[in-house]
Amino acid sequence: MSLNRTYPSIQIAGDPTVSMSSTEKLGAGLSGLGFLFLLVAGFTGQTNPILFLILSLGLLSLGGVIFSIERYQKQHAPGVDNNGVMFSPSTRRSFFTWNLAILITGFYVLLYWFPGTLEGLIRTVDPLSYTLRGKAADQWFLYGTFYTVAVLVMGFRAILKYRHNRYQIIRTISVMFFQLFLAFLIPALLIMLQQPEFYFSYFWPLKYDYFFPGTLNSLEQAGGWGVFMVRWAVVIAFIGVPVLTYFFGKRWYCSWVCGCGGLAETAGDQWRQLSDKSMKAWKVERWMIHSVLVFIVATTALLWINADSGNMILREASNGFNKTYGFLIGMAFSGVIGVGFYPIMGSRVWCRFGCPQAAILGIIQKYFSRFRITTNSSQCISCGNCSTYCEMGIDVRAYAQRGQNIIRASCVGCGICANVCPRGVLSLENGPTKGRYNEPVLVPESEIMMPRRGDAKNEEWRERAFSQE
């Protein structure tokens, strides 16, 4: 139809697919070839790691960059290109995404519990490991390399996709920077300098063992750098977190610094619309994330009680809590489920349902922070874009229609809801704490624009729209 030729940014309901240009096919082909070399390296035990490192991660990265440039350079007008996102097999729950979820989950299972099966891949990153750390790679360096490459390549894609929004560009560059330097290069160089490996962008309770007695003691015994690391861990956890969250909300960490959030905002961005927005999911979220917080606080307290008593009190209980938390939360939840379920549950599974750091930041944000998302209900046309693309499962539209500020504890301040709004209804703001809890504007039910077909049931929607949080 001529409509498609005249308005290339409009997606016709009868033709939901987005065709690929020759350059996009080239990019996809190069990435596929890089993945093939990655499989060959993993299964054949190659003897030329430098060559296979270039052919695998190099081609994967190059293909992703070429594909992203070609895909988003077509979008000249301001806005976000989400054409076909609800129809494409790669961005909706489909046979492809279910298998992709199984593939990612399987990789994490092998990484955590069967690292010997990844020996070929580990040896592939040996040249990089010797350069940065002065020793051979292990499964964690392999993981860090894959993780960092994913954030950088998909971060480049995110910059192109959201290039018309300055906030999104700066935010994406920020998470790319912190992942590359604080979570990858600096820990590796510390090992090269024979210092304790330390991740300055993670702290208790997310990096839960940083407050365990054994970890603090080993850092202090390392001398100057170790003492500095202990002080950094204490100051950032007890002073930095509450102060920064008071002024900027949890977005300063969850959307600007954290590696978990960085992967979600870059590699996971294409699946953000899959997050569950139902009231049931919200209730499960609150119970789960605060239960994990209580779990790690109890584990840390038990370990300190046991250490102070010379391993005479609660020894078995503290060790049991420690092992259980490390297995269920530190490995199975945050790693295997937290990332493996991106393609079927959205990009913030761990951040939304399990991260104890997000729980602490959320409590401070909800009750004490200056941050809020203000709404202008008179401009809202009930298109639902804001709710659809909220990765944290917040029904933003319900707040916008009643003119109520969004101060949900789960909000990570990514700003995508404001970015995709066609009417400028939403605004991320820092202001006086007084008046944050503005009363909702309760208009007659007959005047509310009800959700379109395919949204949540009307009864559930009314409950969300007319009830207090």
N, C-alpha and C positions, 0 to 999 in steps of 0.2 A: 504493500500500500504506500501511497505517496506520503502519508502522515509520518511514517518512519523515516523517510528521506528528508522531510522538511524539519522534523523535530527529533533528532537522533537521541535525545536524552529521555524521551517519553517511552515507557514500556507498555505495549498494547497487551491487554489481557488475553487476547486470543493467540498471541505469539510470545510466550513467556521466556523464551530462550534468548541468551545474548551470544551472538555469533563471535567467533574468534578470528582475528585478522591473521595474516601470514606471519607477522612479527610475533604475535602472541603464541602462535603455534611453535615458532622457533624457540621462544623462551620456555614453553612447556616441554618441548622436546629435549632441550639442554638439561633442564631439571630432572627429567625422567632418566636421561643418560647418566647424570651424576648419581642418582639413586641406584641405578644398575651397578655402577662401579663400587658404590658403598656395599651393596650386597655381595659383589665378587670379593671385595676385601674381607668381608666378614666370614665368608664360607670357604675361601681358598687358602687363607694364611699367606698372603702375598709377601714378597721379599723386597719390595721397593716402596716403602711407606711414603716417601716424598711424592712420588708419581701418583700414587693412589689418593693421597690427601688432596692434591691439586685436581685430579680427575673427578673425585667424588664431591667434596664440599665446595671446591672451586666451581664446578659446573652447576651444582645445585644453586649456589648463590648467584652466579651469573644469569642463569635462566630465570630465577625469581626477579632479579632486577630488570631484565629485558621485558619480561611479561608485565610487570607493574608499570613501567614507563609507558609501554604501548597501550595498556588498558586505561590508564587514567589521564593520559595526555589528550584524549578525545573530549574530556569534560572541561570545556572552556568557561561556562557560566558558573558563578558561585553556587555552591550547594554540595551535596554528598551523593555520589553515584551508588545507589543501592538497587539499580535496575536488575530485576530477575532474582533477587536474593531469596525470595520465597519459593522460587520454582527450580533453581539450579540444584542438581543432585549433590553438589559439593557444599552447599550452604543450608540445606534443610535436612531433616531426618530422612535418610534414604538408605538404600542398599550400600551405596558408596561410603556414606559417613559412618554407618554402623561398622563396616569393615575397617575403616580408618581408625575408629575408636578402639577396636580390638587390636589393631597393629600397634598403636601408641601404648595401650595398656600392656600388651605383651612385651614390648621393649622395656618398660619400667619394671615389670616382673623379673625379666632376665637381668637387668641392671642391678636391682637390689638383692636378689636372692640366688641368681645363677650367673655371676659375672664371668665365669670361665667360658661360657658359650659365646661371649663377645670378644674373645681374645684377639681375633683378626681385626676387629674395629679398633680395639684399644691400641694395637700396634700401629695402626694407621696414623694416629695422632702423636706418636712418639717424637717425630721431628719438632713439632710445636712444643711438646712438653719439655724436651731437652733444652730448647731455646729459652723458655720462660722459667722453668723450675730447676733445670740442671739434673733431672733424673727422668727415668722412664714413666710413661703414662700409666694410670690405673683407671678403673671404671668411673671414678668421680671426675677425673680430668676429662675423660671422654664425654661424660654428661655435661660438664661445664662448657666444653667446646661446642657441642651441639646446641645447647641452650642459648649461648651467646650468639652464635651464627643465626639462629632462628629469630632472636630479638632484633638483631641488626638488619637482616634482610627484610623481615616483615615490618620492622619499624620504618624502613625506607618506603615500603608500600603504603603504610599508614600516613606518612607525611604527604605522599602524592594524593592519596584519597581525600585527606582533610586539608589540603594545601590552601584552601580559601579561608581557613580559620586559624588565626595566629595562636590562640590558646592551645589548640590541638597540636600544632607544629612544635611549639616550645615544650609541651608536655611529653610528646613522643621523643624528642631529642634528649630530654632529661632522663627518661627510663633507659634509653640506649646508652647514654653516658655512664650512668650508675651501674648498669649491668656489665659493661665492658671493663670499666676501671675498678670499681669497688668490689665487684663480685667475681671478677675473672683475673684481670692482670695483676692487681695488687696482692691478692692471696698467693698467686703463683710466684711473684717476685719475692715475697716474704719467705717462701720455702727456699728459693735460690739463695737468699741471704742467711739461711739456717735460723730463721725466726719462726715462731708459731704461726700456723696458717690461721688467718683471721679475716672475717667478712664484715667490714665496717658498715655495710648497708643492711645488715640483719642484727637483731638484738632480741633479748628475752621479751616475751615468751615465744615469738616466732622461731628464733634460734634458741630453743629451749635450754640446751645444755650450757649456754653462756653464763647462767647463774647457778649451775650445779657446783657444789663444793670442789669436786675433783678438777673441773675445768679451770676454775679461778685459781686454785692452788698451783696447777701446772703452768698457768700463764705468769703468775707472780714469780715462780722459780726460774722463768726464762730471762729475768733481768729487766732492763729498761723498757724495751718494747712491750714485753709482757705486762709490766705494771701499767703502762699507758693504755693497753688494751682493756685491762680490768677497769680502769677509771673511765674509759670511754663507754664501756658497757653499762656501768652504773649511772653515769651522768645522762646518757641518751635515753635510758629506760625510765628514769625517775624524774628527770628535769626536762630533757628535750621533748619527749613525747607529749606530756601535758601542755607545755608552753606552746609548742608549734601547733598542736591540735586546737588549742584555744583560739589562736589567731587565724588559722587557715583550714580548720576541719581536718578530717582524716585524709583528704586528698593529697596533702603534702607528702604523705608516705605511700598510701595505696596506689596513687595514680602518677606519682612523680619519681619515687625512689625504689620501691620494693621490686625485687626481681620476679616474684610471683605475679604481681600486678603488671609488670612490664611484659611478661610473656602473654598474659591475658589480653592486654591492650594492643599487642602487635600480632602475634601468631594466632591468637584467639578471636581477634576482632570480627572475622567473617562469620562467627557463630554466635555473636552476642544476642541476636534476636531469638535464640532458642531457650533463653532462661524462662523458667516457670513464673508467671505473674499471679498465680492463684493465691487466695487467702490461706489455703492449706499449706502451700509451700512456704509462705511467710511464717506461719506458726512453727513448722518444722525447723526452719532456718534459725529462729530465735532460741528454740530449745537446744539445738545441736551446737551452735557456736558458743553459747554460754556454758554448756556442759563441758566442752573441750577446755574452755578457760578455767573452770573450776578444777578440772582434772590436772592441768599442768601446774596450777598454783598449789594444789594438794601434793603433787609429786615433788615439787621443789621444796616445799616446807618439810616433808618427811625426810628428804635427803639431808637437809640441814640439821634437823633434829638428831638424825642418826650420826652425822659427822661430829656434832658438838658433844655427843655422848661417848665418843670413841667407839662407834659401831656396836654399842651395847643396847640401844633402844630402837625398836621398830626397824631393825636391819632387814628382815625378810620382807616386811611390808613396803619399805622404801625401794628396795631392789625390784620387787614385783611391779610396783607402780611405774618405775623407770622403764623396765623392759616392755611392759604393756603399752605405755604411751609411745615409746620409740617405734614399736612394731605397728600398732593400729593407727596412730595419728601421724607420727613423723615419717613413716614409710608408706603404708597402705593408703591412707587418706590423702595426705598432702601431695604425694608423688603419683602413685598409680591411678587413683580415682581423680584427684584434683586436676590432672592434665589429660589423662586418658579419656575422660568423659567430655572434653571440650566439644567434640562434634555432635553430641546428642543431648547435652544438658546446658550448653552455653559456656562462656569463657571464664566464669568466675565461680566455679563449683567449690573450690577450696576456700577462696576468699569469702564467699557467702555463707557457707555451711560449717566451716571448720577452723578458720584461722583465729587463734586466740589473740594475736596482735590486733586484728581487725575488730575483735570484740571490745578490747580496751579502748581503742581509738573511737569506736562507735559510741560507747557510753559517754566519753568526754564530749564528742561532737553533739550528741543529742541533747545533753543537759547543760553544757557549759560553753560551747564554742560560739564564735562570732559568725561562723559560716552558715549560710542557708541558700536555698534556691528559691527566689521569689517568683511569683506567678501573676499574670495579668489575665484574669478570667474573661474579661470583656473581649479579648482578642482570640480566645480559643475557639477553634472550629471543630474540635473533637475528631481530628484526623487519626489520632492514635500513634503517630510516629514516635513520640517521646516514650510511651510505654513499650512499644515494640522493640526499640533498640536500647532499652535499659538493661544492661548486663546483670544488674543486681536484682532483677525481678520486681522492681518498684512500679506500681501502677501510677505513673506520673500524671496521666491524664485526669485521674480522679481528683488529685490535688489541684491541678490547674483549673478544672471546671468550677471548683468551689473557691478559688482564689486564695488558697492556703499555702503558706511557705512549706517547702519540703525540707524537713530536718531529720529524716529517717537516719537511724544509727547505721544502717547498711549502706547508705549512699557514699560512694567513693569519689564524688566530685569530678568524674571524668568529663562532664560537660557535653556528652553526645546528645542528650535529650534536648538541650538548647540548640545544638548544632543542626539537628534534623528538623526542628520546628519551623514551619514555613511562615509563621506569623510573629515571631519574636516574643512569644508568651513567657519564656523562661529566662532567668538571668542568675548567674552564679555571683553571689555577693558576700562580702565580709562587712558586718556592721555591728552596731550595739547589740548586746545580748538581750536587752529589754525589748520586748515586742516581737521576738522571734516566733513565739507561739501565737501567731495571729489567728483569730477565730475564723472558721470557714464561712463562706457566704452560702447559706442554704437557700437555694432557689426552689420554687415549686417543681415537683417531679415532672410535671407535664411540660416544663420548659427546657428540661435537660435533653441534649442530643444523645440518644442512646447509641451504644456501640454497633458497629456494622456486623453483618452476618459473619460468623466464624470467630468472633471474639468470645470472651467469657459469658456465661449465662447472665441474663439481665438481672436475675435476683441477686446473684453474687456481686455483680457490678454495683447495684444499688447499695448493698451492704458496705462496700468499700467507699463509695462516694459520700455516704451520709453518716458514717460512723467516725468517731474520734480514734486516733491511733492508740 
